[in-house]
Amino acid sequence: MDIDLSPKMPKKSYGGAGGSYHAWCPNELPMLRQGNIGAGKLLLEKGGLALPRYSDSAKVAYVLQGNGVAGIVLPEKEEKVLAIKTGDTIALPFGVITWWYNKEDTELQVLFLGDTKTAHKPGSFTDFFLTGSNGIFTGFSMEFVCRAWDVDESTAKSLVSSQTGNGIIKVDSGVKMPEPNKDHRSGMALNCLEAPLDVDIKGGGRVVVLNTKNLPLVGEVGLGADLVRLDGNAMCSPGFSCDSALQVTYIVRGSGRAQVVGVDGKRVLETTVKAGMLFIVPRFFVVSKISDNEGLEWFSIISTPNPIFTHMAGRTSAWKALSPEVLQASFNVSADVEKTFRSKRMNICYGRGELILGVGVLIRNALVGDGVMGALKSLEEDYHIIDANFLQFCASRGIFSVEDFLVHDVSMLMASADKLSNSDRLKQGINQLVLITETYHQPWMNGLMLLEDREQNKHYISTGSESFDVLLQGGLREGHVTELVGPSSSGKTQVCFQVASNVAVKKGNVVFFDSGNSFSPTRIKQMVTHISGSEENKVNGAVKEAMRHIECHAVFDIYALLDLLHQLKLNLKSHSQKKTIELIIIDSISSLIAPILGGSNAQGHALMVSVGYLLKDLSHQHNIAVLVTNHMVSGEGGSLKPALGESWRNIPHVQLQLSQHHTTTNIYGVYILRHPYMASGRSVDFMIP
């Protein structure tokens, strides 16, 4: 692909005393034309007014700097007058009329990125002005204008000809402009600097992704967007859009380096990027960026409203899914080299390290002097085995904190220690860190904590079955983790659906983590219809309303689950989660944890305990009922027992065993295995519609 991908700055198109409009030219940035992408930037001085106009393209507007007012008229709708500020994103579908005004001393800067596949000139926006010297009515005869507006000729001439400005004017200080209406922002704008973070890594960076969930209008625009802020010397790892989307990136501030690799492994771009530049990554090409010392911030649009990315580094990368044998043969390396590579693919780091979500992987530089090491070093006083030699051993392998320890294969650390003269002491230190990890994520509660928990004002969530609720003295308790265990076809997933449907019908919010592609909207619809008892003509409305209250995430490994749970905890703690959550469901927890257990895998055990602690903390701190499912395995004498072992058994507050009386019936049985307030052994039959 011989095309110039070099980042470019915009050129001034027009302007005057009130400000100016700048655009990127397809002749200088050929990917604009080839990708049908337009890009422009509006700069307004104090008193500057961008005259009312509509465009031949759907756009996303991002406020780069300043505060101002925007007027927006959607087709056949009333005018919305919005106060806008730095960080605001506004989706502008086809046919929308807009005007922009700056009443502050600071220059107002607004970036426009959009799709030009229906535009008059591919790669360029064409604006049609309602007023001004180039307004559309200057082209009509006075006869047509008079009849269209139902005014006399003198009035028509005054309206058409009085404004001699072109596109942007300066409004006299005495002219009063419309005041913003705070209610008009709802659904129209999202501030990326204040929105809940999709990624937040200490020392790495922050990401906000715009899609149809947080700004529904982007669905009409047909574009997704994101704001990425990298800290100094951080990296956005290699990745590409696997749904044929283009990524258009504007550098908001800072500087850094970017590389793009295309067909046949050819590096098609290696460049320095800085504030004000725009560049485009072709479909399926792989891009990566590294920030300079001062950091790097960029705003991007993706030519699909809900983009899907494939990552070429990190623990959710494509490498992880490939089998070791294929990788070893493909790389033509030894098994040891592949094993080292695999251990890096299994990394999980919170606060340092990496996290993947949509736009890529944020990786922080692992520098001994960057403050991360302090957490591990602080253990010296309490654990004599963790001394300077042990810290140096850890630092040489990228371990600077207790949580960093989770990213490494313990057996490989042991093997590394074996090669050193002080191996015995180093291995004692490794074992000590394993114990610290388990203690640090201790999920159990003492008697006083249980009493306080019992006396707190916690409520019950109905399971949707009267007999089931009676058995549990009200249903699933908020603040508790309840586990459903049972063999295949015992009704675990069906109970999850029924509880979720029952909560959603009552306008409660549910977060459903689906690990086996078992989530069924059709089954939810059936249950909602049964629960609501709606008349036939009202069924669809009831189902849609209920589905709005169920948020489903597909999770296929423990790392993705931890990512989502940590993000949920962060949102709830910062109050950025706009709605309360009544129920969290994980179906099934065992399919996520079982693959990382077995043998001497202390790392897997620590991750399991970490998930358990996190679930108990979320439920207790935010009064959320948590429901998880677990399969059963053969025990002594061939009898069945819950999977995941004794350590997991102590994590859920309540453990219930399900069974189906006959495969041709919808009658199930539930048996109490463990409950903090009730004796085990009680059981009851219940029906699932």
C-alpha positions, -999 to +999 in steps of 0.1 A: +000+000+000+019+031-013+001+059+004+013+088+026+002+082+062+023+110+077+004+131+103-006+165+090-017+199+104-048+216+091-050+246+067-071+277+072-103+276+050-120+309+060-124+333+089-125+368+101-126+389+133-148+363+151-125+333+144-115+309+117-122+274+104-094+250+095-096+217+075-073+188+066-070+185+028-074+151+011-046+161-013-022+163+016-036+134+036-048+109+010-063+085+035-091+111+040-103+105+005-096+068+005-113+062+038-141+087+032-132+107+064-135+144+069-117+165+096-119+202+105-113+225+134-133+256+145-116+284+164-137+311+179-125+343+196-145+361+223-178+371+207-173+348+178-203+332+163-202+303+138-233+310+117-261+284+115-252+256+091-258+220+082-234+195+066-233+168+040-217+145+066-224+130+100-198+141+125-185+139+160-175+172+176-150+173+204-143+205+224-105+209+226-104+241+246-125+268+262-162+272+272-190+282+249-226+277+237-238+254+210-272+254+193-284+222+178-316+215+159-323+179+150-346+173+121-382+183+130-371+190+166-369+221+188-336+239+192-313+226+220-290+252+235-260+236+253-233+249+275-201+233+262-167+230+277-133+213+273-137+176+270-173+176+257-182+153+228-213+158+207-227+135+181-241+153+150-262+131+127-272+140+091-295+169+087-287+186+121-284+224+121-258+239+144-244+272+155-215+278+179-207+309+201-179+319+224-185+345+251-153+339+271-118+354+267-102+320+261-104+308+225-130+281+219-116+252+198-139+225+185-127+195+165-149+178+139-143+143+126-168+124+105-178+101+076-179+116+041-191+086+021-222+105+011-205+139+009-201+159-023-164+157-020-150+125-005-126+134+024-140+168+029-170+183+048-192+207+028-212+230+050-244+247+038-249+280+056-284+293+064-273+330+065-243+351+055-229+362+022-228+326+011-261+316+027-283+292+007-310+319+003-287+342-015-290+319-045-328+321-047-346+348-065-365+373-044-398+359-056-390+325-042-377+340-009-408+361-005-431+333-011-411+308+011-410+332+041-442+349+034-426+384+037-425+414+014-396+420-009-380+447+013-380+424+043-367+395+022-338+416+008-329+428+044-329+392+057-308+378+028-283+407+022-277+424+056-252+398+069-220+403+049-200+380+070-190+345+057-194+315+080-180+332+111-188+366+125-181+386+156-212+396+176-213+430+192-208+430+230-243+445+235-261+417+217-277+391+240-273+355+229-294+326+241-286+312+275-279+274+277-305+251+292-288+225+315-316+200+307-307+201+270-273+183+276-290+150+285-284+125+256-267+152+235-233+155+250-208+135+271-178+151+288-148+127+283-129+143+311-157+136+336-172+104+323-166+070+340-133+057+329-132+025+309-095+022+317-076+038+346-041+026+353-019+044+378+011+056+360-001+042+327-031+061+314-069+066+312-094+058+285-130+068+279-148+050+251-179+066+235-204+042+220-242+037+218-244+030+255-231+063+269-240+085+240-268+069+220-266+095+192-233+080+180-254+051+166-271+076+142-237+091+133-223+056+127-191+063+145-174+054+177-149+075+196-125+075+224-102+098+244-069+083+255-046+100+280-012+083+284+011+093+312+048+099+305+066+070+288+035+048+286+025+027+257-006+019+238+003-016+226-001-029+190-036-036+179-060-034+149-097-031+142-110-065+132-143-052+119-128-033+090-130+001+108-107+030+102-092+048+131-087+086+128-065+101+155-061+138+165-033+146+189-049+168+216-017+176+236+017+162+244+040+143+220+052+108+214+061+083+187+038+061+165+044+031+143+020+015+119+027-019+102+008-031+072+009-059+046+038-083+046+051-069+079+061-036+062+064-006+086+044+020+067+047+047+093+073+057+119+069+092+131+068+117+159+033+130+167+025+162+185-005+184+194-026+195+165-016+166+142-041+142+126-033+108+111-053+078+099-047+041+104-059+020+074-082-010+079-065-040+095-032-022+099-015-025+133-007+007+152+011+014+185+020+046+203+045+055+230+043+088+248+072+112+256+080+123+291+052+148+293+026+123+282+003+120+252-034+126+247-055+119+216-091+118+205-100+093+179-131+083+159-136+047+146-158+042+116-183+020+135-203+029+165-193-001+186-158-011+174-141-044+180-103-046+183-078-074+182-047-069+203-012-082+195+002-079+231-011-084+266-032-112+282-063-108+260-042-107+229-045-131+199-013-148+211-029-161+242-056-179+223-031-198+201-018-231+213+018-234+225+027-260+199+015-237+171+034-208+185+066-228+189+064-240+154+054-207+140+082-188+157+106-216+152+119-213+187+125-237+216+099-248+241+116-227+268+114-195+247+077-202+239+071-208+276+087-175+285+065-158+259+034-175+272+041-164+308+042-128+295+009-133+278-007-144+310+002-112+328-023-094+350-013-061+366-034-036+384-019-001+390+012-010+370+013-032+339-015-036+314-052-035+308-070-040+275-102-023+265-112-014+229-084+010+220-055-011+230-032-020+259-017+006+282+017-005+295+036+015+321+074+015+321+087-008+348+113+015+363+128+008+398+128+045+406+092+052+396+076+046+430+061+012+423+087-007+442+078+009+475+049-014+481+071-045+481+100-028+499+076-018+527+074-055+536+111-056+548+103-046+583+076-073+589+092-102+569+130-106+574+131-130+545+123-101+522+156-084+522+177-063+498+189-094+479+154-107+475+141-073+464+169-071+438+159-106+425+123-095+422+132-061+405+153-079+379+121-098+369+098-068+370+082-075+404+078-043+424+047-050+445+026-078+459+001-076+431+030-076+406+038-110+419+006-123+404+018-117+369+046-142+371+046-180+369+057-191+404+073-223+390+095-202+367+105-179+395+115-210+415+135-223+386+153-190+383+161-190+420+175-225+417+203-213+394+216-188+421+238-194+450+213-182+476+185-203+460+171-216+493+166-181+508+151-168+475+126-197+474+116-190+510+109-154+500+088-166+470+068-188+493+064-159+517+049-138+489+025-166+481+013-165+517+011-127+517-010-128+485-035-151+501-036-130+534-038-098+515-070-110+497-084-127+528-121-131+521-134-145+554-152-125+581-149-129+618-178-133+642-181-096+650-181-087+613-208-113+607-229-099+636-226-063+622-234-076+588-265-093+601-277-062+619-272-039+590-303-028+570-298-053+542-328-064+520-337-095+501-341-100+464-368-124+453-358-154+432-391-153+414-402-185+431-423-183+463-411-216+477-375-208+470-379-174+487-395-191+518-366-215+521-342-185+521-364-165+544-369-138+518-347-146+489-311-137+479-297-113+506-281-080+496-245-080+508-241-118+504-225-139+478-248-169+470-234-199+451-256-223+431-239-257+426-252-286+406-245-310+378-252-302+342-289-295+335-297-290+371-312-255+365-284-232+375-285-210+344-324-210+344-324-198+380-300-170+370-323-160+342-354-161+365-337-140+393-324-115+367-358-112+350-376-107+384-352-079+394-354-062+360-392-063+358-392-043+391-367-018+374-338-031+394-304-031+377-285-064+369-250-070+358-247-104+342-213-119+335-217-147+309-188-171+306-203-197+283-224-179+257-255-191+276-272-157+280-305-159+261-326-128+255-353-151+242-355-169+275-355-136+294-384-125+272-404-156+281-397-151+318-405-114+318-437-121+300-447-147+326-436-125+356-452-093+344-484-109+333-487-081+307-515-081+282-503-092+248-502-057+233-480-046+262-456-075+263-430-060+240-429-028+260-424-047+293-397-068+278-378-038+264-381-020+297-368-051+316-339-056+291-327-020+297-320-030+333-299-060+324-263-053+314-246-084+300-208-089+296-193-119+278-162-130+298-141-159+288-112-159+313-105-148+349-085-118+338-114-103+319-136-108+349-111-092+372-109-062+349-146-057+348-151-062+385-123-037+393-138-012+369-173-017+385-158-012+420-140+020+408-172+034+393-193+026+424-167+041+447-163+073+427-201+075+423-196+077+385-220+047+382-252+067+375-275+038+385-275+016+415-269-021+411-291-047+429-277-079+415-245-093+400-246-127+383-216-148+372-226-179+352-204-197+357-176-189+380-161-224+378-155-222+341-133-191+346-114-203+377-109-241+370-085-236+340-060-217+362-060-242+391-043-275+395-008-288+404+014-263+422-001-233+405-001-209+435-008-180+411-041-196+401-051-201+437-042-165+445-063-152+416-093-173+428-091-159+463-087-124+447-120-128+428-137-141+459-125-112+480-136-087+453-171-101+451-176-101+488-163-065+490-186-053+463-216-070+478-209-058+513-199-022+506-227-015+481-255-038+493-255-059+461-267-095+460-242-116+441-252-149+425-226-173+410-228-208+396-204-237+400-204-272+385-198-304+404-170-329+403-164-365+415-153-368+451-144-398+473-164-429+464-176-413+432-200-389+450-204-355+436-191-324+453-188-286+443-158-278+421-129-254+430-120-270+463-121-261+500-105-227+496-134-215+474-160-233+495-153-207+523-159-177+501-196-177+493-219-168+523-246-191+510-241-224+491-272-240+475-273-273+455-298-276+427-312-307+410-339-314+384-364-341+393-369-352+357-355-339+324-391-337+310-404-314+338-397-279+350-397-289+386-364-285+404-351-290+439-329-267+460-309-279+490-290-257+516-254-269+518-243-239+539-259-207+552-247-182+579-281-181+596-298-214+588-290-251+594-279-270+563-300-299+550-333-280+544-347-283+509-377-274+488-391-280+453-397-251+430-408-245+394-392-225+366-417-214+340 
